[in-house]
């Protein structure tokens, strides 16, 4: 009997070993595809350290690209009309920025230098989805996408003189039932026209009722779109703190079934950031589709004329005038200059986030990386739109060792793609290095990559990003922008027929 049991155990072990070996062979075949000996690709990347967060591949491979797609990944020789020698460099999926307000050519140049291949305006969004996409078609350095935004829709429906954020009735006036119904109609129309998500900044529309917010969530749920929310409250002053803000939108997600994405969680939570992350984790463990993001800086940025700086802002955020920097000149504000510039209107940088909270968020496996970059309107703009991704890779991965390289890449590539792919199938082929995926690829030197943009000199390109491919076309080559190429395509959800 003992001998029989021993034989059975050996047989079971053999079966397990065989199964594991078969799985290993299958995975190796999937991510090291043999290519025809005579195949000639448009472009071949040779000898790079290919890192793919989806499969876990981290090995030297050659990558063959044709017609804007990855066609081969091989340990063997590949032949191309053009080649890139990536010896000593990491070959990664192109970075996807879920939260970037700077959607103009100059911003795209800085983003490409930072390794971004797809840039998305999902927090504020637009009221005119068709017009937004048409404005960029054929003229974009990198891929682009947008949400239908509750802020601009509310400004349009209620009437507000603000250009980007509300400064009048859309910020401070409650909507009538008829206006709420019209907002929902316009949100749904934007989703029918291929908006990637619903954008929402409740902190900027403080008069929006809970019922109004729920209606927008219901519209999102109807079209399986995520809601990207700047919370109603930020800071640590109860009862209007970041925890209260996140409770409101988690409840809305639970009540409606809409996916929820909480933007820049560190600037919402400040020293309470761990509690806000715990709220997201708890929601996820209980079956809700909730995600979040952060940027790697101790300061935020917004418009001084916005509702965020309505009376009581110092107490709510735990800061003073001196913690606010006017981007036009770089000066720190006083009571006098605060009042002066608030009447003029413009962007400020707000130093309010503890460094420990930045590390906490970046180290947490569920928190994505997104820049919240701003349009370039002055010489002292926040550096995050120019350098977020290289700062994570250089400072927090290599220097601080806050997180490992593969985890950082996952937060910049795969996780953002997964956030959007249910609604927008185009993202099934982004954020990955695999055969059939879009050839959006960032190639960087892990020993040299670093942010150069600072609060003092923010308009500086990152270093160590050597090549950036968008749909198979190089937009950065040997660390320099390529002139006269516009391979960026619309990242858009299907348009309703």
N, C-alpha and C positions, 0 to 999 in steps of 0.2 A: 504493500500500500504506500509506504514511504517513497519507494523508488518510482511508483506511478505518479505520485504528486510532484516529485522532482522533475520528471519528464514533462509533465503538464506545464510546470512553471517555466522550464526552458523553452517550450513551444510558445508560450505566451510572450516571453521576453523576445524571442525571435520575431514574432509577428509585430510587436511594438517597434523593434529596431528597424524592421523592414518598412513599416509605415512611416517612421520618422525619416528614414533615408529617402523614401519616395517623395515625401513632402519637401525635403531639402532640395532634391533634384528638380521638383516642380517649381519651387521658388527661384532656384538658380536659373532655370530656363526662362521664367517670367521676366527676371530683371537682368539677365545677361544673354540677350537674344542672339542666336547665331544669325549672321547676315550672309546673303549670297556673296560668293567670292568676287563676283564681277560688279556688285552694286556700286553705283556712284551717287553719293549724296550731295545735296547742295552745300552742306556745311558739316564738317566733322570736328567735334571737340575731342582732342587726344589727351590721354594720360592724366585726366583730372581725378580728384577724389570726389566721386559722385555720392551725394548725400540726399536720400529720399525719405522724408519723414513717414510716408504712408507704409512703405515696405520695410523700412529700417535699413535699407541698403546703405552701406558706408564702405566703399572699396574703390580701387582704381578701375575705371572703365573708360571706354571710348563711346561717344554718343553721336549717332548719325541723324541728321535733320534734313528733311525735304518738304517743300510746300508748306512751311510754317508749322510742321508737326515733328515730334520725335519719332523716328522710324526704326532706330536700332540702338540697343545698349549692349555693349559687348566687351569682353576681356580680350577679344581677338582684334585683328587689324581691320579697320574700316577706311574706305577711300572717299574723299570729298573734293569737290571743285575748289572749295576753300577750307582751310583748316585753322584751328586755334589750338596752340599747344598750352594745355592747362596744367602742366607739371607743377606740383607744389600748391595748386589752387583748389579751392572747393567749388564744385559744380552743383548748384542748388536750384530748386524751383524759384522762379522770380517772385519777389515779395509782393504781397497783396495788402494794400493799405485800405482798411475798411472806413477810415475816417479822415478825410482830407478835403478841406474847404478851398484850398488853392487849386482851382481847376483851369488854369490858364497856361500858355506855353512856357513862360518863365518858371512857374512852379514845376512843370513837368520835367524841365531840364535838371533842376535840383533833385527831384525825386529819382530820376534815372540814375544820377550819380550816387544815390543812396541805395540802389539795387531794386527799386520799385518798378514792376512791370505792369501792374494794374492798380489804378487809383480811383477811389470811390467816395463820393459825397453822400453819405447815408444818414447823417444826423440832421442837418438843416434841410438838405434836399432842394427840390424845386417845385413850383406850381405848374410848370409846363414841361412835361417829360419829353414830348416830341421835339420841342424847340431846343431843349438842352442838348439832346443827342445830335440834332442836326447841326448845331453850332460847331461841333467838334469833328464831325465826320470828315475823314481824309486829311485832317490837319493836326492829328495828335501824335506825339512822340511815343506815348505809352497807352495802354488800354484804359478805358474810362467807363464809369457807371454812376447812376444816381438813384435816389429814392424819391417818392412823392412825399413832400414835406408838409407836416401839419403847420409849421411856422409860416412858410410863405402862403399856404392856402388860407390860413386864418387872417393874415395880413390882407390878402386879396378880398376875402369875403366881408370882413369887418371894415376894411379901409384903414390903411396905416401908411404914414410917409416914409417909414424906414426902407432902406435899400437892401439890407441883408438880414438884419434882425429888427424886430418891432421896437418902435420908440413912442408910439401913441396908443390908440384904442386897442390894437391887437395884443398889446402887453397888459393893459390895465382894465379893459372893459369886458364884463361877462357877455357871452353870446346868447342870443335868443334861440328858442327851439328851432326856428326856421333856419337860422344861420348855422346851427350845428348840423342840421340835416343837409344843408348845402355843402358844408365842409366834408361830410362823409361822402356825398355824391362825387365831389371832386377828387377825394382820396381814392375812391373806387375807380374812377375814370383813369387816374394816373397809373394804377395797378394794371388796368386793362391795356394800357399803352406800354407796358413792359418795364415799369419802375421795378427796381430790384427789391425794394423794401418800403416801409413807412418810416419817415424820419420824424422825430419829435423832440422838442426842447422845452419841457414844461417850466423850467426855471425862467425862461424868457417870455412865457405867456402865463404869468401868474394868475390871471383872472379866469383861466380855463377851468371849468368845473370838473369834478370827478366823472360826472355823466358824460361830458364832452370827451374826456380822455377815453372812457370806456367805448364810446361810439367809434373812435378811431381804431381802437384795438379790435373791435368787432369787424370793421372793414378789412383790417389786415388778416384776421383769421379766415375770413371768407375766401381770400386769395392765397392762403398759405404763405404769407409774407411776414418776415420778422420785423419787429418794431424796434428801432434803434433810438434809445431814449437818453437824453440829458435829464436827470431827475429833477423833480419839482424843488427839492431842497438840497443844499450842500452844506458841509460844515458839521459842527459839533454842538450847536446850541439847540437843546430840546425846547419845544416839541418839533421844531422845524429843522431837523438835522438830516444827514444823509441816510440814516436808518429809516426814518419816516418816509423819505423819498423812495427808497427801494421797496419798502413794504407796499406802497401804493401801486407800483407797476407790477410787482410779483402777483398781487391780488388781481390786477387787471388781466394778466396773462392766464391766471388760474380760472378766472370767471369766463373768459372768452375763448381760450384755447390758442391764442396767438403766440407764436414764438417771440421771445424777448431778448434784446441785446442791450446791456447797460454800458453806456460809453464812459470812457476815462474814469474808472472807479476810484482812483486815488484822489482826484480833485473833487469828487463827490464826498468821499469819506474822510479825507485828511487823516487825522490820527485814529479815526474809527474804521479805516480801510479794512482791517482783518474781520471786523464784524459784518461789513457789507459783503465781503467775499464769502464769508460763512453763510450769509443769507442766500447767495447764489448757489452755493454748494448744496444747501439744504433743499432748495427748490428743485434742483436737478435730481437729488436722491429720491425725491417724492414724485418724480415723473414729469416735471415741467421742463420745457425746452427753453432754458435760460443760459445765456452766455455773457461774457464781459471782456473788457479790454483795458489797457493802460498805456501811457507813454513814459519814457524813461527820464523824466525831468522833475525837478522840485518846484516848478512854476507852471501855471496855466496861462491862458491868454483868451481875451474876449473883448467885446466892445464896451467902452466906458459908459456910453449912453444907455446901455441895456438895463433891464429890470434887476439884474444881478447886483447892481450898485444902488438900488433904491435904499432909502434910510434904514439903518440897522445892519448894513452889510459888514461893518467892522466886527460887530459882536457875533454875527452869524458865522463868519469865516475865521475869526480869531486873529485878525491882522489889523494893521494900521495903514495910514496914507503912505508911509515910507516903503511899505511892501508892494506898492503898485508903481510900475514903470511905464511912462508914456513912450510909445514906440517911435514917435516922430523924432524925438531928441535923445532918448535914453535916460531922461531925468526921472528921479523918484519924486512922487507927488507930495504936496502939502495940502492942508485944508483949502488954501486959496487956489492953488493950481488945479486941484480936483474939481472945484466948482467951475473954473474957467474952461477946462478941457471937456468936461461933461456936456457943457452947452455946445461946444464945437462938434464933438463926436469923433471917435477914432479908437484904435486898438490899444490895449494895455497888456503888459505882462504882469501876472499876479504871483508873487512868491509866497506860497502857502502850504506846500506839500512837504512833510518830513521825509528826509532821505531814506529813513528806515522803512517807510511805507512804500516807496518806490521799489526797494529790494524785495519786500514782502510780496508785492503784486507780481513782479517779474518771476519770482521763484515759484509761484503757485502754478501748477500744471493746467488749470482751467482758464487762466487769464491770457488773452491774446495780446499782441502788440499792434498798436495803431497810433498814427502820429497826431491826429487832430491839428494838422498843419493849417495855417492861415494864408489868405491871399497876401502877396507881397505888396504892401502899401507904404512901407517906410524902411529906413535903414536899420532900425532896431527891432525888427519883427522877431517873434519867438523862434529859436533855432529848430524846433521840433519838426517842422515841415521840410527841413533840409537835411536832417541828420538822425532821425529816430532810429533807423534800422542799423546803421553803422555804429551808432552809440551802444546799442544793445550788444552787437557782436564784438566790438572792440573793448568797451569799458566794462560792461557787466558780465560778458562771457570770458574774455581773455584776461582782463586785469583783475576784476573783482571775484570772478568765479561764482557769481550769484546763481547761475544756471549753466548747464552744459550746452554745447553747440547744437546738437540735434534737437534738444528741447526748444532752444531759441528759434531754430528754423521752423519747427512745427508751429509755433505761435505766429509766425510771419507768413506762412504759406498754406499748409494743409488745413489748419483750423479755420482761417477765414474762408477758404474755399468751401469747406463743409458747412459753414454757417449759412451759405447762400445757395448751395447746389440743389436743394429740394425745390426751391422756387425758380431758380435760373440754371437749367442744365448745363449751360456753358461752363460753369465752374467745376463740373465733373472732370474736365480736362485741364484744370489749372491747379497750381499748388502741388504738383507731382512731377517727378522724373520717371516716366514710364512710357513705353511704346504706345503711341496713339494720343498722348497728351500734347497740348499746345507747347510749342517751343518758346515759352517764356522762361528764360533761364538767367540766373545771376551767377557770375563767376568771380570769386573774391579770394584775396590772400588772407587766411585766418591769422597770420602773424602781423599783418600791417593794417588791416581794416580798422578805421577809427573815424569818429566824427570830428570835423574841424569847425563847424558852425558853433559859435558861442553866443551868450547873451550880449557880449560886447561887440562881437563881429559875426553876426548870424548868417550873412550871405556868403558863405564859403562852402565849396564842394567837399564832400566826404572823400577820404583816401582809402585805397586798398580794394575798391570795387573796380576790377580790371575790365570785365566784359559784361554787357547786359544785352540780352536778345529779347526782342518782342516779336512774337509770331515768326521766329526764325531770322529776323533782321537785326543786325547789330546796331544799337543806338548809343552804346558806349564801347569803345575799342581801345585797348591799352590805356585805360583810365581817362580817356578823353571822349567828349561828345562827338558823334558823327553828324556832320552837317547834311541837311537836305533830305532826311528820311522821316517818314511819318507812318510807321507801320501799326500804330495803335488802332484798335478796333473797339466798337461798342460792346461792353459787357452788359447785357440786357436780358430781362426775362421775356418769355414768349409773349407776343402781342395777340390779344384776343381778336378773333375773326368775327 
